[in-house]
Amino acid sequence: MSAPPAVATSPELGFSSQEREVELDALEVTGEVPAWLGGSLLRTGPSRFEVGEQRLRHWFDGLAMLHRFTIHGGRVSYGCRSLEGRTLAAARDQGRIAYGEFATDPCRSLFKRVQTLFAPEFSDNANVNVMRLGERYVAMTEAPIPVQFDRRTLRAAGVAYKPPGELTTAHPHLDRASGGMINYAAKLGPRSTYRFFHLGPDESTPRVLSSMPVREPAYMHSFGQTERFLVLVEFPFVVNPLSLALSGRPYIENYRWRPERGTIVTLLDRNTGAAAHRFQTDACFSFHHVNAFERDGEVLVDMCVYPDAKVISDLYLDRLRDGATISPAALTRYRLRPADGSLRASTLADTDIELPRINYRRCHERPHRYVWGNAQGGSGWLERIVKVDTEDGTHIAWSQEGCYPGEPVFVAAPGADREDEGVLLSVVLDAAAERSFLLVLDASDLGELARAQVPHHIPFSFHGQFASHPEEG
């Protein structure tokens, strides 16, 4: 008698394309979604990894798709749409990769590379994060073409604004005073600069807050912000700007690991833009800042930290599909003392963590106690949702065999008194069922409240935001 077929439980499906666009009025819900929860979880992420006969090489390269889970009265609807723009249009019309991505290059001639040195052609493949800016919704990546879209239909509505540089982040911060955002960009050239800029909720032209010269810009995926300072952490993973245009290599493969440089932390005064304090520590690397705040004469900066930049190589698609493990990140706190120039680093918990989230509205720029994120499991991929208590280092976790949860987005309960009073929303891949579901957890104890089934798999994505609109159905 033959054995039954093995049930697929590896994460490989999360790195396979899903191009179908759907609009579903109601997903099958098990459990009970809190009655107070009303709004939309909006996400972007890679969803197509092949263009004609060509294959995109890195997880960060996949062509973007927007996703919307709208919750009202305990019901959940769902829609997804490919992010419309010139990158997608070229893929559809020409059947080829026309724009450079994170680790995939369109194989341009030397003449074309020199030509783009003076008139860069950027991808608008905004597959990293979404943000709400006033009444606008914007999909973002590290290329300087943030794409505005309609929250309900997910249709693209053109370029939202132009950052003051060629490289930027998809992790802007809220400016509480204006309701706008603050972000960072790198302006490349013979005299490159780091630039922080502000954009008001109804504005389309950024205002530069601070400019700092740099010879070889570091790769920085995010930054920190306190009530008084902008926190720029330069990891020793740096690039010669000229090589980006002339080398013929994909964008990220021009960066070099220079551990002898150490890691440099600069605090820039938010009022004057001046570099007020500078610190140096051991070489390390990070994608994600968690939070930064000031307390008792110190500036505390929490990040998910790796010992080096090897994690970028770990995320090439051929390695991920072969089941290779990824480097783990440690939740690390840096204590900076401007008075004496000292810096101390400590690990806050004995679990790895990535894609971190906090109670942002309450704790951004202010002390926080809890961090939620994803942690690895036996497969070497992210298999758990974890909650870390930064005061005592304890942590709890949610997991289910064969399931791979994405970033847990925190939504506070109305009138909440506690920092962790609310829910977490995570898009989870069920490898055995070959489809995904929206998971709703109690943020305090990670108890499962509900799940809403999607009829297909959703490839692994990065970030999203919850937009509250409880009055809408």
LOGUFI-103406 format. One line per 2 residues: their letters; for each residue z, y, x of C-alpha. Coordinates in steps of 0.25 Angstrom, whole numbers. Example, Ala and Ser with C-alpha at 12.3 -4.5 7.8 and 13.67 -1.06 7.14 Angstrom:
2
AS = 31:-18:49 ~ 29:-4:55
END
This chain:
473
MS = 0:0:0 ~ -4:13:6
AP = 6:24:8 ~ 5:37:-1
PA = -1:49:5 ~ 8:58:13
VA = 12:71:7 ~ 8:83:14
TS = 20:91:19 ~ 15:98:31
PE = 13:113:31 ~ -2:112:34
LG = -7:115:20 ~ -1:129:22
FS = -11:132:32 ~ -23:128:24
SQ = -32:137:16 ~ -30:141:1
ER = -41:150:-4 ~ -40:148:-19
EV = -36:161:-26 ~ -28:159:-39
EL = -21:167:-50 ~ -10:158:-58
DA = -2:164:-69 ~ 9:154:-68
LE = 13:145:-57 ~ 22:132:-61
VT = 36:136:-58 ~ 48:127:-56
GE = 62:132:-56 ~ 65:146:-61
VP = 60:159:-55 ~ 71:170:-57
AW = 68:178:-69 ~ 71:191:-61
LG = 60:188:-51 ~ 47:196:-54
GS = 36:200:-45 ~ 25:194:-35
LL = 26:187:-22 ~ 14:192:-14
RT = 10:185:-2 ~ -2:184:8
GP = -5:174:18 ~ -16:166:24
SR = -24:157:14 ~ -37:154:21
FE = -39:148:35 ~ -54:145:36
VG = -65:155:35 ~ -79:147:35
EQ = -79:138:47 ~ -68:146:54
RL = -53:143:54 ~ -42:154:55
RH = -33:150:66 ~ -19:155:63
WF = -10:155:51 ~ -10:170:51
DG = -25:171:50 ~ -28:164:36
LA = -35:173:26 ~ -25:180:17
ML = -22:176:2 ~ -13:184:-7
HR = -3:177:-16 ~ 5:182:-28
FT = 16:175:-35 ~ 20:183:-47
IH = 34:180:-53 ~ 38:185:-67
GG = 47:179:-77 ~ 49:166:-70
RV = 34:164:-69 ~ 25:164:-56
SY = 11:167:-56 ~ 2:166:-43
GC = -11:172:-37 ~ -18:171:-24
RS = -30:179:-18 ~ -36:179:-5
LE = -34:193:2 ~ -47:200:0
GR = -53:209:12 ~ -63:209:23
TL = -57:197:30 ~ -58:188:18
AA = -72:194:14 ~ -77:190:28
AR = -72:176:27 ~ -78:174:13
DQ = -91:181:16 ~ -94:178:30
GR = -86:164:31 ~ -80:168:44
IA = -68:175:50 ~ -72:189:52
YG = -59:196:56 ~ -49:192:66
EF = -36:186:62 ~ -22:184:68
AT = -28:172:77 ~ -42:170:72
DP = -53:179:78 ~ -67:180:72
CR = -74:178:85 ~ -80:192:87
SL = -89:195:99 ~ -84:204:110
FK = -93:215:105 ~ -86:214:91
RV = -72:213:97 ~ -75:226:105
QT = -80:233:92 ~ -68:229:85
LF = -59:235:96 ~ -64:249:91
AP = -65:245:76 ~ -55:233:73
EF = -59:224:62 ~ -46:219:55
SD = -44:207:46 ~ -38:211:32
NA = -32:197:31 ~ -18:201:26
NV = -12:188:26 ~ 2:191:31
NV = 11:199:21 ~ 10:208:9
MR = 18:220:6 ~ 20:230:-6
LG = 18:245:-2 ~ 21:253:-14
ER = 13:247:-25 ~ 3:241:-15
YV = 2:227:-10 ~ -3:224:4
AM = -6:212:11 ~ -4:213:26
TE = -7:206:40 ~ -6:211:54
AP = -20:217:54 ~ -21:232:49
IP = -27:229:35 ~ -16:228:25
VQ = -23:224:11 ~ -18:229:-2
FD = -19:220:-14 ~ -16:219:-29
RR = -3:212:-31 ~ -8:206:-44
TL = -22:201:-41 ~ -20:200:-26
RA = -34:208:-24 ~ -35:215:-11
AG = -36:231:-13 ~ -40:235:1
VA = -33:240:14 ~ -19:245:11
YK = -17:254:23 ~ -21:255:38
PP = -10:252:48 ~ -10:261:60
GE = -14:250:70 ~ -22:237:72
LT = -10:228:70 ~ 1:228:60
TA = 11:220:53 ~ 12:213:39
HP = 27:216:39 ~ 29:231:35
HL = 43:236:31 ~ 47:244:20
DR = 50:258:22 ~ 62:260:12
AS = 61:276:12 ~ 46:276:7
GG = 44:263:1 ~ 32:261:11
MI = 31:252:23 ~ 32:253:38
NY = 24:244:47 ~ 19:242:61
AA = 5:242:67 ~ 0:241:82
KL = -11:251:85 ~ -20:245:96
GP = -27:252:107 ~ -27:257:121
RS = -13:263:117 ~ -7:253:107
TY = 4:257:98 ~ 14:251:88
RF = 14:259:76 ~ 24:259:64
FH = 19:265:51 ~ 23:269:37
LG = 15:267:24 ~ 21:273:11
PD = 20:265:-2 ~ 8:273:-7
ES = 2:276:6 ~ -11:271:13
TP = -9:278:27 ~ 2:273:36
RV = 10:283:44 ~ 14:279:58
LS = 29:280:61 ~ 29:276:75
SM = 20:273:87 ~ 24:265:99
PV = 14:262:111 ~ 12:248:116
RE = 3:242:126 ~ 2:228:121
PA = 7:227:106 ~ 15:215:102
YM = 13:206:90 ~ 22:210:80
HS = 21:204:66 ~ 33:213:60
FG = 43:223:64 ~ 57:227:60
QT = 63:240:53 ~ 77:245:51
ER = 81:258:44 ~ 79:266:57
FL = 70:258:66 ~ 57:251:66
VL = 58:238:74 ~ 47:234:83
VE = 48:221:90 ~ 38:218:101
FP = 37:204:105 ~ 30:200:118
FV = 17:195:111 ~ 8:206:114
VN = -7:210:115 ~ -17:218:123
PL = -24:226:112 ~ -37:226:119
SL = -37:211:118 ~ -36:211:103
AL = -50:216:102 ~ -57:210:114
SG = -51:197:117 ~ -58:189:107
RP = -45:182:103 ~ -39:182:90
YI = -28:193:87 ~ -15:186:90
EN = -21:178:102 ~ -22:191:110
YR = -7:192:110 ~ 1:187:122
WR = 16:183:124 ~ 23:191:134
PE = 37:186:134 ~ 41:194:147
RG = 39:207:138 ~ 51:203:129
TI = 52:208:115 ~ 53:223:113
VT = 60:229:101 ~ 58:243:98
LL = 66:251:87 ~ 57:263:82
DR = 64:274:75 ~ 59:275:60
NT = 61:290:59 ~ 54:294:73
GA = 45:282:76 ~ 51:282:90
AA = 55:269:98 ~ 70:271:97
HR = 75:259:104 ~ 68:247:112
FQ = 74:233:115 ~ 69:221:123
TD = 72:207:121 ~ 67:193:124
AC = 53:189:120 ~ 51:184:106
FS = 42:184:94 ~ 43:186:79
FH = 34:188:67 ~ 44:193:58
HV = 55:203:58 ~ 66:200:47
NA = 73:213:46 ~ 79:224:55
FE = 91:233:52 ~ 102:241:59
RD = 117:238:59 ~ 129:242:68
GE = 120:249:78 ~ 110:238:80
VL = 96:235:75 ~ 95:221:70
VD = 81:215:70 ~ 79:201:64
MC = 66:193:67 ~ 61:179:66
VY = 59:177:81 ~ 51:167:90
PD = 53:165:105 ~ 38:168:107
AK = 25:170:100 ~ 21:155:99
VI = 23:155:84 ~ 9:162:83
SD = 2:151:90 ~ 10:141:81
LY = 3:147:69 ~ -11:143:72
LD = -16:135:61 ~ -21:123:69
RL = -7:122:74 ~ 0:124:60
RD = -10:113:54 ~ -6:103:65
GA = 8:105:61 ~ 13:112:73
TI = 27:118:72 ~ 29:133:73
SP = 39:141:81 ~ 52:144:74
AA = 57:159:73 ~ 72:162:74
LT = 78:173:65 ~ 83:182:76
RY = 91:195:76 ~ 89:206:86
RL = 101:216:87 ~ 96:229:94
RP = 106:239:98 ~ 99:253:100
AD = 112:259:106 ~ 112:250:119
GS = 98:244:118 ~ 103:229:117
LR = 96:218:109 ~ 102:205:105
AS = 95:194:98 ~ 101:182:89
TL = 96:171:80 ~ 101:172:66
AD = 99:158:61 ~ 96:144:66
TD = 84:143:58 ~ 70:147:61
IE = 64:157:51 ~ 51:164:48
LP = 44:173:37 ~ 58:180:35
RI = 62:188:23 ~ 74:196:19
NY = 78:204:7 ~ 69:215:12
RR = 72:226:1 ~ 87:225:4
CH = 88:222:18 ~ 75:228:25
ER = 81:237:37 ~ 95:233:33
PH = 104:221:36 ~ 100:208:30
RY = 107:195:29 ~ 97:185:24
VW = 83:181:29 ~ 74:171:22
GN = 62:164:29 ~ 55:151:32
AQ = 59:141:42 ~ 53:129:48
GG = 55:114:44 ~ 51:101:50
SG = 36:104:50 ~ 38:116:59
WL = 33:125:48 ~ 41:134:39
ER = 47:124:29 ~ 60:131:24
IV = 64:144:18 ~ 77:149:25
KV = 87:160:22 ~ 95:165:34
DT = 109:172:34 ~ 108:181:45
ED = 123:184:45 ~ 128:169:48
GT = 115:163:52 ~ 115:152:41
HI = 102:149:33 ~ 98:140:21
AW = 84:135:18 ~ 75:130:7
SQ = 64:119:10 ~ 57:108:3
EG = 49:97:10 ~ 35:99:12
CY = 36:114:7 ~ 33:126:16
PG = 39:139:11 ~ 33:153:15
EP = 40:166:17 ~ 52:167:7
VF = 51:181:0 ~ 64:187:-4
VA = 65:193:-18 ~ 79:200:-22
AP = 85:198:-36 ~ 86:210:-44
GA = 99:217:-41 ~ 103:207:-30
DR = 116:210:-23 ~ 114:200:-12
ED = 103:200:-1 ~ 99:186:-4
EG = 99:187:-19 ~ 85:184:-24
VL = 74:174:-22 ~ 64:169:-11
LS = 49:167:-14 ~ 42:158:-5
VV = 28:151:-6 ~ 30:137:-2
LD = 19:127:2 ~ 22:113:-4
AA = 14:104:6 ~ 15:91:-2
AE = 10:98:-15 ~ -1:106:-8
RS = 3:119:-15 ~ 13:130:-14
FL = 24:136:-23 ~ 32:149:-24
LV = 46:146:-21 ~ 58:154:-27
LD = 71:152:-20 ~ 85:159:-22
AS = 86:168:-9 ~ 101:166:-8
DL = 101:150:-7 ~ 86:146:-6
GE = 88:138:-19 ~ 75:136:-26
LA = 73:143:-39 ~ 58:141:-42
RA = 44:137:-37 ~ 30:141:-42
QV = 19:131:-39 ~ 6:136:-34
PH = -6:127:-36 ~ -11:127:-22
HI = -5:129:-8 ~ -3:143:-2
PF = -5:143:13 ~ 7:148:21
SF = 8:163:21 ~ 17:173:27
HG = 23:184:19 ~ 23:190:5
QF = 31:200:-3 ~ 37:200:-17
AS = 33:211:-26 ~ 43:213:-38
HP = 37:217:-52 ~ 46:210:-62
EE = 40:218:-73 ~ 26:211:-72
G = 22:197:-78
END
